[in-house]
Amino acid sequence: MTAGIRTIEDVNELRVRVEEDLTREIVALSQQQENAQTLLLSNEHCHSRLVTREEVHYLRQFLDRFAEETRIVVYLRPQHELAISQYSTLIKTGFHDIDVLPDFTGGSPIRGFGKLYFEYDKLLERWAGEFGRDKITVRLYSKEHLEGNDVIQDFMSVIGCNADGLQVPANENVSLSAEHLTVVNAINRYVASQISLAGPLIQRHKLITAFEALSSLSGGSGNTVKREDAMRFFHTYDDCNERVRRDYFPSAELLFRPDFNKFPVDDPLKTNEIDAAVRLILRLLGVLVNPSEIGTTSTLNGRPSPVARYG
C-alpha cells in the first residue's frame, strides 16, 4: 500500500515502470563506463518478500532481460540474532507491542516475517531451484567469518571487485538501546491511534533519528532477552541449520557457534515507558544545551539542534 499498489493493474504498471527505469539507468551507466560488465543489485526484501518459488521465478525472468548470468550472494546469521535485529527495525518502522523473539504458534501478524523467514534451508532451496545451486554463494554474517571482519570488504572479495576508492557511507542502521525502543514503541502505539494526523508521523521520524544519534554514542545494542529464551529460539532451527551446513559447509562441524553468554541469565528488567521518556527528554534537552556532545550543523531558536540535523 505504501507504493500505492491496490489492484493487479497497479502491479502491472509498477513492473513496467521498474523495467523502464532500470533500463534507462543501465544505459546511462554504460555510457559513463564503456567497459562495465557487471550489474550489482542488492535488496534485503528478497528475503522477506519473495517467499514462494513462483515469486523468485518472476525475479529470474526479470533479471534474464538484463544479464546473461546471475549470481546470488546471501549472508546468514543465527536466528535469534536476526530476530533481535529485526525487532529493532520493525519498531523503527512503526510496529508496536510485538515480541522480540516471535512465537509462531498462532501464525505471524507481520507479513513476510513468519517462521519461514528464519528457515534458511527453504530460503536457499527457493533460490537454488531457480538460479542453480552453483550460482548461490552463502556467507556467514559474523566477524570471524568475514574478510577483514567487515561485510562490505567481504562482499567485494566474494564478487572479485577491487574496493580501492570505494566510498563507504556511515552506518545508517543504528540499533536503538532498550530504553529508546521502549519509548519508540509507546510513540508508535499513539501514532497508530492518530492515523488521520500527519503531525505525529513527522515528529516520530525526527525523534527516531535523534535517538539513533544518541544510541550511537551510548553503544545501545537493542533490546536484550533472557539467555534461555535466546537459546530456545535458536535451537528451534537446528534441523534446518544442519541441512544448510550439510549442503553448503560440509567441512564445518556446525553452521553457527553463537555466544549466548552476552545474554542475561535472569529476565531483563522491564523499562517503564514514562521513566524512559522522561530520561530521554532530559537527555535531548541536555544535548540542545550542549550540542558538542554529538555535533550539529543547523540551528533551533538560534542554538544548534541535533533534532534539526538528524531529522
For each residue, the residues with C-beta under 8 A, 3 or more apart:
1: 4 5 6
2:
3: 14
4: 1 10
5: 1 10 11 14
6: 1 10
7: 10 11
8: 11 12
9: 12 13
10: 4 5 6 7 13 14
11: 5 7 8 14 15
12: 8 9 15 16
13: 9 10 16 17
14: 3 5 10 11 17 18
15: 11 12 18 19 62
16: 12 13 19 20
17: 13 14 20 21
18: 14 15 21 22
19: 15 16 22 23 62 65
20: 16 17 23 24
21: 17 18 24 25
22: 18 19 25 26 66
23: 19 20 26 27 66
24: 20 21 27 28
25: 21 22 28 29
26: 22 23 29 30 39 66
27: 23 24 30 31
28: 24 25 31 32
29: 25 26 32 33 36
30: 26 27 33 34 36
31: 27 28 34
32: 28 29
33: 29 30 36
34: 30 31
35:
36: 29 30 33
37:
38: 159 161
39: 26 66 67
40: 159
41: 63
42:
43: 46
44: 47 48
45: 48 49 50 112
46: 43 49 50 59
47: 44 50 74 117 123
48: 44 45 51 112 113 117
49: 45 46 55 112
50: 45 46 47 55 56 59 126
51: 48 55 112 116 126
52: 55 56 126
53: 56 57 126 129 130
54: 57 58
55: 49 50 51 52 58 59
56: 50 52 53 59 60 126 127 129 130
57: 53 54 60 61 130
58: 54 55 61 62
59: 46 50 55 56 62 63 130
60: 56 57 63 64 70 130 131
61: 57 58 64 65
62: 15 19 58 59 65 66
63: 41 59 60 66 67 70
64: 60 61 67 70
65: 19 61 62
66: 22 23 26 39 62 63
67: 39 63 64 70
68:
69: 135
70: 60 63 64 67 131 135
71: 131 135 137 159
72: 127 131 135 136 137
73: 137 139 155 158 159
74: 47 123 124 127 136 137 138 139
75: 139 140 141 151
76: 120 138 139 140 141 244 255
77: 81 82 85 140 141 142 256
78: 81 82 234 256 258
79: 82 83 118 233 234 236 237 241
80: 83 84 101 225 230 231 233 234 258
81: 77 78 84 85 258
82: 77 78 79 85 86 118
83: 79 80 86 87 100 101 102 118 233
84: 80 81 87 88 100 101 222 223 225
85: 77 81 82 88 89 175 222
86: 82 83 89 90 113
87: 83 84 90 91 98 99 100 181 222 223
88: 84 85 91 92 175 176 181 222 223
89: 85 86 92 93 173
90: 86 87 93 95 98 110 113
91: 87 88 95 96 98 176 181 184 185 188
92: 88 89 176 184 208
93: 89 90
94: 188 191 192 204
95: 90 91 98 110 188
96: 91 185 186 188 189 192
97: 185 189
98: 87 90 91 95 102 109 110
99: 87 102 103
100: 83 84 87 223 225
101: 80 83 84 225 229 230 233
102: 83 98 99 108 113
103: 99 106
104: 107 108 114 115
105:
106: 103
107: 104 114
108: 102 104 111 113 114 115
109: 98
110: 90 95 98 113 114
111: 108
112: 45 48 49 51 117
113: 48 86 90 102 108 110 117
114: 104 107 108 110 117
115: 104 108 118 119
116: 51 119 122 123
117: 47 48 112 113 114
118: 79 82 83 115 236 237
119: 115 116 122 123 237 240
120: 76 123 124 237 240 241 244
121: 124 125 240 241 243 244 247
122: 116 119 125 126 240
123: 47 74 116 119 120 126 127
124: 74 120 121 127 128 136 138 244 247 248
125: 121 122 128 129
126: 50 51 52 53 56 122 123 129 130
127: 56 72 74 123 124 130 131 136
128: 124 125 131 132 133 135 136
129: 53 56 125 126
130: 53 56 57 59 60 126 127
131: 60 70 71 72 127 128 135 136
132: 128 135 136
133: 128 136 247
134:
135: 69 70 71 72 128 131 132
136: 72 74 124 127 128 131 132 133 248
137: 71 72 73 74 158
138: 74 76 124 244 248 249
139: 73 74 75 76 145 146 154 155 158
140: 75 76 77 145 146 255 256
141: 75 76 77 145 146 151
142: 77 145 146 256
143: 146 149
144: 149
145: 139 140 141 142
146: 139 140 141 142 143 149 150 151 153 154
147: 150 153 154 157 158
148: 153 154
149: 143 144 146
150: 146 147 153 154
151: 75 141 146 154 155
152: 155 156 163 166 168
153: 146 147 148 150 156 157 163
154: 139 146 147 148 150 151 157 158
155: 73 139 151 152 158 159
156: 152 153 159 161 162 163 166
157: 147 153 154 160
158: 73 137 139 147 154 155
159: 38 40 71 73 155 156
160: 157
161: 38 156
162: 156
163: 152 153 156 166
164:
165:
166: 152 156 163
167:
168: 152
169: 172
170:
171: 174 216
172: 169
173: 89
174: 171 212 213 215 216 220
175: 85 88 215 220 221 222
176: 88 91 92 180 181 184 208 211 212 215 220 222
177: 180 181 215 218 220 221 222
178: 181 182 220 222 223 224 268 271
179: 182 183 220 271 276 279 280
180: 176 177 183 184 211 214 215 220 276 280
181: 87 88 91 176 177 178 184 185 222 223
182: 178 179 185 186 271 272 273 276
183: 179 180 186 187 207 211 273 276 277 280
184: 91 92 176 180 181 187 188 204 207 208 211
185: 91 96 97 181 182 188 189 273
186: 96 182 183 189 190 273 277
187: 183 184 190 191 200 204 207
188: 91 94 95 96 184 185 191 192 204
189: 96 97 185 186 192 193
190: 186 187 193 194 200
191: 94 187 188 194 195 200 201 204
192: 94 96 188 189 195
193: 189 190
194: 190 191 197 200
195: 191 192
196:
197: 194 200 201
198: 201 202
199: 202 203
200: 187 190 191 194 197 203 204
201: 191 197 198 204 205
202: 198 199 205 206
203: 199 200 206 207
204: 94 184 187 188 191 200 201 207 208
205: 201 202 208 209 311
206: 202 203 209 210 307 310 311
207: 183 184 187 203 204 210 211 307
208: 92 176 184 204 205 211 212
209: 205 206 212 213 307 310 311
210: 206 207 213 214 284 306 307 310 311
211: 176 180 183 184 207 208 214 215 280
212: 174 176 208 209 215 216 310
213: 174 209 210 216 217 294 306 309 310
214: 180 210 211 217 218 220 280 283 284 287 294
215: 174 175 176 177 180 211 212 218 219 220
216: 171 174 212 213 219 220
217: 213 214 293 294
218: 177 214 215
219: 215 216
220: 174 175 176 177 178 179 180 214 215 216
221: 175 177 224
222: 84 85 87 88 175 176 177 178 181
223: 84 87 88 100 178 181
224: 178 221 263 264 268
225: 80 84 100 101 229 230 263 268
226: 229 230 263 264 265 266 267 268
227: 230 231 260 261 263 264 265
228: 231 232 265
229: 101 225 226 232 233
230: 80 101 225 226 227 233 234 260 263
231: 80 227 228 234 235 260
232: 228 229 235 236
233: 79 80 83 101 229 230 236
234: 78 79 80 230 231 237 256 258 260
235: 231 232 238
236: 79 118 232 233
237: 79 118 119 120 234 240 241
238: 235 241 242
239: 242 243
240: 119 120 121 122 237 243 244
241: 79 120 121 237 238 244 245 254 255 256
242: 238 239 245 246 255
243: 121 239 240 246 247
244: 76 120 121 124 138 240 241 247 248 249 255
245: 241 242 248 249 250 252 254 255
246: 242 243 250
247: 121 124 133 243 244 250
248: 124 136 138 244 245
249: 138 244 245 252 255
250: 245 246 247
251:
252: 245 249 255
253:
254: 241 245 257
255: 76 140 241 242 244 245 249 252
256: 77 78 140 142 234 241
257: 254
258: 78 80 81 234
259: 262
260: 227 230 231 234 263
261: 227
262: 259
263: 224 225 226 227 230 260
264: 224 226 227 267 268
265: 226 227 228
266: 226
267: 226 264
268: 178 224 225 226 264
269:
270:
271: 178 179 182 275 276
272: 182 275 276
273: 182 183 185 186 276 277
274: 277 278
275: 271 272 278 279
276: 179 180 182 183 271 272 273 279 280
277: 183 186 273 274 280 281
278: 274 275 281 282
279: 179 275 276 282 283
280: 179 180 183 211 214 276 277 283 284
281: 277 278 284 285
282: 278 279 285 286
283: 214 279 280 286 287
284: 210 214 280 281 287 288 306 307
285: 281 282 288 289
286: 282 283 289 290 293
287: 214 283 284 290 291 293 294 306
288: 284 285 291 300 303 305 306 307
289: 285 286 303
290: 286 287 293
291: 287 288 294 295 296 303 304 305 306
292: 295
293: 217 286 287 290
294: 213 214 217 287 291 306
295: 291 292 309
296: 291 299 304 305 306 308 309
297: 304 309
298: 304 305 308 309
299: 296 302 303 304 305 308
300: 288 303 304 305 307 308
301:
302: 299
303: 288 289 291 299 300
304: 291 296 297 298 299 300 308 309
305: 288 291 296 298 299 300 308 309
306: 210 213 284 287 288 291 294 296 309 310
307: 206 207 209 210 284 288 300 310 311
308: 296 298 299 300 304 305 311
309: 213 295 296 297 298 304 305 306
310: 206 209 210 212 213 306 307
311: 205 206 209 210 307 308
